Amino acid sequence: MRILAVDDDEMILELLSASLGAAGFADLTVACSAAQTLEKIAAVRIPFDCFLLDIQMPEVDGIELCRAIRRNPIYAAAPIIMITAMSQKSYIDRAFAAGATDYVTKPFDPVELGARIRLAARMVESERALTENRSAVATLRAQLERERFVDLNEPISIPDVDAVIDLQALENYLLQLSRSGLFATSIFAFKIAGIETIYAATSPIDFRYLLTDVAEAISTALRAHERFVAYAGNGVYVCVAHGRGALDLEVIEGTANLIVEEMALTNSRGVPLKLHLRIGSPVRVGLVRAGRGAVDALYVAIENAEQQAPKAEDGRAAEHWSQFRLA
């Protein structure tokens, strides 16, 4: 523990040095005035851990020095022990009001002083551990916020929803199928109407939850088919479905919207989230499509959905989400 002792009496400083050394605290710096103390504080690269201050000193007394040290954010919680001949209550009150953590009267007992310093050392260790914990918590919080943040156009991962995979994985899936020839594969996409307004009105974590719930609704609406779904960003979910019969996209769209409605979605404050899904024209992929052509079809389907869904359907979504933003 790095200690700075301040007293205008050199004999007291020598006695403090001997007493602290005997107690196992040899890292001691001394100063004989408030001005010298502040100079040493400003000059050190590694901050002091603890201060021992005399009260009666010329020009600036120890109580004012204590107050000045406390104004430095680095030393807001550092132990400051007053070591003084002044035993009157008024001095004690002023010292603690200025930020002192302990008060020892002269002549001091070296053994008792050692015990007080060991207590201060425990305070330093506790504060250091607390600071490290705060730093770790702040780092974790920042990391969580970064992980929660969703760029509107970003094709994020949506885990733990049946048949929902990453967009890149869906591309790779189509490429793999194309190597053996695609058969009766339909590619189409859903778009959340008014997504820009919804995005602006929700917190990052609520937006993530919303995207996950919508993915679950779409996957459930397609459960009668072999399918994969991926979130492509900008409120678009692209779907690949297989089957011999034609897909009734109107029924699928209605089913997905009904599921979303039955979810009764709310944000973290309990405010209802109302949204509507629109489905774009499908792209039918057969044996004629292979390689990157199958992946190109994926993005044609995304574009079809973008064109199908207005930014705010008939103005109703914009009105609703504008009200929500002010809630």
C-alpha positions as CSV (number, residue, x, y, z in Angstrom):
1,M,0.0,0.0,0.0
2,R,1.4,3.4,-1.0
3,I,1.1,5.9,1.8
4,L,1.6,9.7,1.8
5,A,2.2,11.2,5.3
6,V,2.0,14.9,5.8
7,D,3.3,16.8,8.9
8,D,5.3,20.0,9.4
9,D,7.3,18.3,12.2
10,E,10.1,16.2,10.8
11,M,10.4,14.2,14.0
12,I,6.8,13.1,13.6
13,L,7.5,12.0,10.1
14,E,10.5,10.0,11.2
15,L,8.4,8.3,14.0
16,L,5.7,7.5,11.4
17,S,8.2,6.0,9.1
18,A,9.6,3.7,11.9
19,S,6.1,2.7,13.1
20,L,4.8,2.0,9.7
21,G,7.9,0.0,8.7
22,A,7.5,-2.1,11.8
23,A,3.9,-2.8,10.9
24,G,4.9,-3.9,7.4
25,F,4.1,-0.7,5.5
26,A,7.4,0.5,4.1
27,D,6.1,2.2,0.9
28,L,5.9,5.7,2.5
29,T,6.2,9.1,0.9
30,V,6.4,12.2,3.2
31,A,5.5,15.9,2.8
32,C,5.8,18.8,5.2
33,S,3.0,21.1,3.8
34,A,-0.2,21.1,1.9
35,A,1.4,22.7,-1.1
36,Q,4.1,20.0,-1.2
37,T,1.5,17.3,-0.8
38,L,-0.5,18.5,-3.8
39,E,2.7,18.7,-5.9
40,K,3.5,15.1,-5.0
41,I,0.0,14.0,-5.8
42,A,0.1,15.7,-9.2
43,A,3.6,14.3,-10.0
44,V,3.0,10.6,-9.2
45,R,2.3,8.1,-12.0
46,I,0.8,5.5,-9.7
47,P,-1.7,7.1,-7.3
48,F,-1.3,6.9,-3.5
49,D,-3.5,4.5,-1.6
50,C,-3.7,6.1,1.8
51,F,-3.1,9.5,3.4
52,L,-2.0,10.5,7.0
53,L,-2.6,14.1,7.6
54,D,-1.7,16.4,10.5
55,I,-4.2,19.2,11.2
56,Q,-2.1,22.1,12.5
57,M,0.1,23.2,9.6
58,P,1.0,26.7,8.4
59,E,-0.9,28.3,5.5
60,V,-3.3,25.4,4.7
61,D,-4.3,23.1,7.6
62,G,-4.8,19.4,7.3
63,I,-8.6,19.7,7.2
64,E,-8.5,21.9,4.1
65,L,-5.9,19.6,2.6
66,C,-8.3,16.7,3.3
67,R,-11.0,18.5,1.4
68,A,-8.7,19.3,-1.5
69,I,-7.7,15.6,-1.8
70,R,-11.3,14.5,-1.8
71,R,-12.0,16.8,-4.7
72,N,-9.7,14.7,-6.8
73,P,-11.9,11.9,-8.3
74,I,-9.0,9.4,-8.0
75,Y,-9.0,9.8,-4.2
76,A,-12.7,10.0,-3.6
77,A,-12.7,6.8,-1.6
78,A,-9.0,6.7,-0.5
79,P,-8.5,6.3,3.3
80,I,-7.5,9.6,4.9
81,I,-6.4,9.3,8.5
82,M,-6.0,12.5,10.6
83,I,-3.0,12.2,13.0
84,T,-3.1,15.3,15.3
85,A,-2.8,16.6,18.8
86,M,-6.2,18.3,18.4
87,S,-8.7,16.2,20.4
88,Q,-11.5,18.8,20.6
89,K,-14.8,17.7,19.2
90,S,-14.9,20.7,16.8
91,Y,-11.8,19.5,15.1
92,I,-13.0,16.0,14.9
93,D,-16.3,17.1,13.4
94,R,-14.6,19.3,10.8
95,A,-12.2,16.6,9.8
96,F,-14.9,14.0,9.2
97,A,-17.1,16.6,7.4
98,A,-14.1,17.3,5.1
99,G,-13.8,13.6,4.2
100,A,-11.6,12.0,6.8
101,T,-12.1,8.2,7.3
102,D,-10.2,7.9,10.7
103,Y,-8.8,10.1,13.4
104,V,-5.7,9.4,15.6
105,T,-4.6,11.7,18.4
106,K,-0.9,12.4,19.3
107,P,1.0,11.0,21.0
108,F,0.0,7.9,19.1
109,D,0.6,4.3,20.1
110,P,2.6,2.6,17.3
111,V,0.7,-0.6,17.8
112,E,-2.6,1.1,17.6
113,L,-1.5,3.1,14.5
114,G,-0.5,-0.2,12.9
115,A,-3.9,-1.6,13.5
116,R,-5.5,1.5,12.0
117,I,-3.3,1.3,8.9
118,R,-4.1,-2.4,8.4
119,L,-7.8,-1.5,8.6
120,A,-7.1,1.2,5.9
121,A,-5.3,-1.4,3.8
122,R,-8.4,-3.6,3.9
123,M,-10.5,-0.7,2.8
124,V,-8.1,-0.1,-0.1
125,E,-8.3,-3.8,-1.2
126,S,-12.1,-3.7,-0.9
127,E,-12.4,-0.6,-3.0
128,R,-10.0,-2.0,-5.6
129,A,-12.1,-5.1,-5.9
130,L,-15.2,-3.0,-6.1
131,T,-13.6,-0.9,-8.8
132,E,-12.6,-4.0,-10.8
133,N,-16.1,-5.4,-10.5
134,R,-17.6,-2.1,-11.7
135,S,-15.2,-2.1,-14.6
136,A,-16.1,-5.7,-15.4
137,V,-19.9,-4.9,-15.2
138,A,-19.5,-1.8,-17.3
139,T,-17.5,-3.8,-19.9
140,L,-20.2,-6.6,-19.8
141,R,-23.0,-4.0,-20.1
142,A,-21.3,-2.4,-23.1
143,Q,-20.8,-5.8,-24.7
144,L,-24.4,-6.7,-24.2
145,E,-25.5,-3.4,-25.7
146,R,-23.3,-4.0,-28.7
147,E,-24.7,-7.5,-29.0
148,R,-28.3,-6.3,-28.7
149,F,-27.9,-3.5,-31.2
150,V,-29.5,-4.4,-34.5
151,D,-28.8,-2.4,-37.6
152,L,-32.1,-2.2,-39.6
153,N,-30.5,-3.6,-42.7
154,E,-28.4,-6.3,-41.0
155,P,-29.3,-10.0,-41.6
156,I,-28.9,-11.0,-38.0
157,S,-29.0,-14.5,-36.5
158,I,-32.2,-15.6,-34.9
159,P,-31.5,-18.7,-32.7
160,D,-33.7,-21.4,-31.2
161,V,-36.6,-21.1,-33.7
162,D,-37.5,-24.2,-35.6
163,A,-36.4,-24.1,-39.3
164,V,-34.9,-20.6,-39.0
165,I,-31.3,-20.4,-40.1
166,D,-28.8,-17.6,-41.0
167,L,-29.1,-16.0,-44.4
168,Q,-25.6,-17.2,-45.3
169,A,-26.5,-20.7,-44.3
170,L,-29.6,-20.5,-46.5
171,E,-27.5,-19.4,-49.5
172,N,-25.2,-22.3,-48.8
173,Y,-28.2,-24.6,-48.5
174,L,-29.5,-23.6,-52.0
175,L,-26.0,-23.9,-53.5
176,Q,-25.7,-27.4,-52.1
177,L,-29.2,-28.4,-53.4
178,S,-28.3,-27.0,-56.8
179,R,-25.4,-29.3,-57.2
180,S,-27.9,-32.2,-57.4
181,G,-30.6,-30.3,-59.1
182,L,-33.4,-28.4,-57.4
183,F,-36.9,-29.9,-57.6
184,A,-40.1,-28.0,-57.0
185,T,-38.6,-25.4,-54.7
186,S,-40.4,-22.2,-54.0
187,I,-38.6,-19.1,-52.7
188,F,-40.6,-16.2,-51.4
189,A,-40.3,-13.6,-48.7
190,F,-42.3,-11.8,-46.0
191,K,-41.9,-8.2,-45.2
192,I,-43.0,-6.4,-42.0
193,A,-45.0,-3.4,-43.2
194,G,-43.7,0.0,-41.9
195,I,-40.5,-1.6,-40.5
196,E,-38.6,1.8,-40.6
197,T,-41.1,3.4,-38.3
198,I,-41.2,0.3,-36.0
199,Y,-37.4,0.3,-35.8
200,A,-37.3,3.9,-34.9
201,A,-39.9,3.4,-32.1
202,T,-38.4,0.4,-30.3
203,S,-35.3,-0.3,-28.2
204,P,-32.7,-2.6,-29.6
205,I,-33.6,-5.4,-27.3
206,D,-37.4,-5.1,-28.0
207,F,-36.6,-5.0,-31.7
208,R,-34.7,-8.3,-31.4
209,Y,-37.5,-9.9,-29.5
210,L,-40.0,-8.7,-32.2
211,L,-37.8,-10.2,-35.0
212,T,-37.7,-13.5,-33.1
213,D,-41.4,-13.6,-32.5
214,V,-42.2,-12.9,-36.2
215,A,-39.7,-15.6,-37.3
216,E,-41.5,-18.1,-35.1
217,A,-44.9,-17.0,-36.6
218,I,-43.7,-17.5,-40.1
219,S,-42.0,-20.8,-39.4
220,T,-45.2,-22.0,-37.7
221,A,-47.4,-20.9,-40.7
222,L,-45.2,-23.0,-42.9
223,R,-45.0,-26.1,-40.7
224,A,-47.0,-28.2,-43.2
225,H,-44.1,-27.9,-45.6
226,E,-40.4,-28.7,-45.7
227,R,-39.0,-25.2,-45.2
228,F,-36.2,-23.0,-44.1
229,V,-36.5,-19.3,-43.1
230,A,-33.8,-16.7,-42.7
231,Y,-34.0,-13.1,-41.7
232,A,-32.5,-10.9,-44.5
233,G,-32.6,-7.5,-42.8
234,N,-34.9,-4.6,-43.2
235,G,-37.8,-6.5,-41.8
236,V,-37.6,-9.2,-44.6
237,Y,-37.8,-13.0,-44.0
238,V,-36.9,-15.1,-47.0
239,C,-38.3,-18.6,-47.1
240,V,-37.4,-21.7,-49.1
241,A,-40.2,-24.4,-49.2
242,H,-40.4,-27.7,-50.9
243,G,-43.4,-29.7,-52.1
244,R,-45.1,-31.2,-55.0
245,G,-48.2,-29.0,-54.8
246,A,-48.4,-25.3,-55.2
247,L,-48.2,-23.2,-52.1
248,D,-51.2,-21.1,-51.3
249,L,-49.3,-17.9,-50.3
250,E,-52.5,-16.0,-49.5
251,V,-53.4,-18.6,-46.9
252,I,-49.8,-18.7,-45.6
253,E,-49.8,-14.9,-45.3
254,G,-53.1,-14.8,-43.4
255,T,-52.0,-17.6,-41.1
256,A,-48.7,-15.9,-40.2
257,N,-50.6,-12.6,-39.5
258,L,-53.1,-14.5,-37.4
259,I,-50.3,-16.1,-35.3
260,V,-48.7,-12.7,-34.8
261,E,-52.0,-11.2,-33.7
262,E,-52.6,-14.1,-31.2
263,M,-49.1,-13.6,-29.8
264,A,-50.3,-10.2,-28.4
265,L,-46.8,-8.9,-28.6
266,T,-45.7,-6.1,-26.2
267,N,-42.5,-4.3,-25.6
268,S,-40.6,-4.4,-22.3
269,R,-42.9,-1.7,-20.9
270,G,-46.0,-3.7,-21.7
271,V,-47.0,-1.4,-24.6
272,P,-48.8,-3.5,-27.4
273,L,-46.9,-4.1,-30.6
274,K,-49.1,-4.2,-33.7
275,L,-47.6,-5.1,-37.0
276,H,-48.6,-6.6,-40.3
277,L,-46.8,-9.0,-42.6
278,R,-46.9,-8.8,-46.4
279,I,-45.8,-11.6,-48.7
280,G,-44.0,-11.1,-52.0
281,S,-44.4,-12.9,-55.3
282,P,-42.7,-16.3,-55.2
283,V,-39.8,-17.4,-57.4
284,R,-40.2,-21.0,-58.6
285,V,-36.9,-22.8,-58.9
286,G,-36.6,-26.1,-60.8
287,L,-34.0,-28.1,-62.6
288,V,-33.2,-25.2,-64.8
289,R,-31.7,-23.3,-61.9
290,A,-28.3,-24.2,-60.6
291,G,-25.3,-22.7,-58.9
292,R,-25.5,-19.0,-58.2
293,G,-28.8,-18.9,-60.1
294,A,-30.5,-20.4,-57.1
295,V,-29.0,-17.8,-54.8
296,D,-30.0,-15.0,-57.2
297,A,-33.5,-16.3,-57.0
298,L,-33.3,-15.7,-53.2
299,Y,-32.6,-12.1,-53.7
300,V,-35.3,-11.7,-56.4
301,A,-37.8,-13.0,-53.8
302,I,-36.5,-10.5,-51.3
303,E,-36.9,-7.7,-53.8
304,N,-40.5,-8.9,-54.5
305,A,-41.3,-8.6,-50.8
306,E,-39.8,-5.2,-50.6
307,Q,-42.0,-4.0,-53.4
308,Q,-45.1,-5.7,-52.0
309,A,-45.0,-4.1,-48.6
310,P,-45.3,-0.3,-48.3
311,K,-43.2,1.6,-45.8
312,A,-46.3,2.1,-43.7
313,E,-49.4,0.3,-44.9
314,D,-52.2,2.8,-45.8
315,G,-50.6,5.2,-43.2
316,R,-52.0,3.2,-40.3
317,A,-48.7,1.7,-39.2
318,A,-47.0,5.0,-39.2
319,E,-49.7,6.5,-37.1
320,H,-49.6,3.7,-34.6
321,W,-45.9,3.6,-34.2
322,S,-45.6,7.4,-33.9
323,Q,-48.0,7.2,-31.0
324,F,-45.9,4.4,-29.5
325,R,-42.7,6.4,-29.8
326,L,-44.2,9.0,-27.6
327,A,-45.6,6.5,-25.0
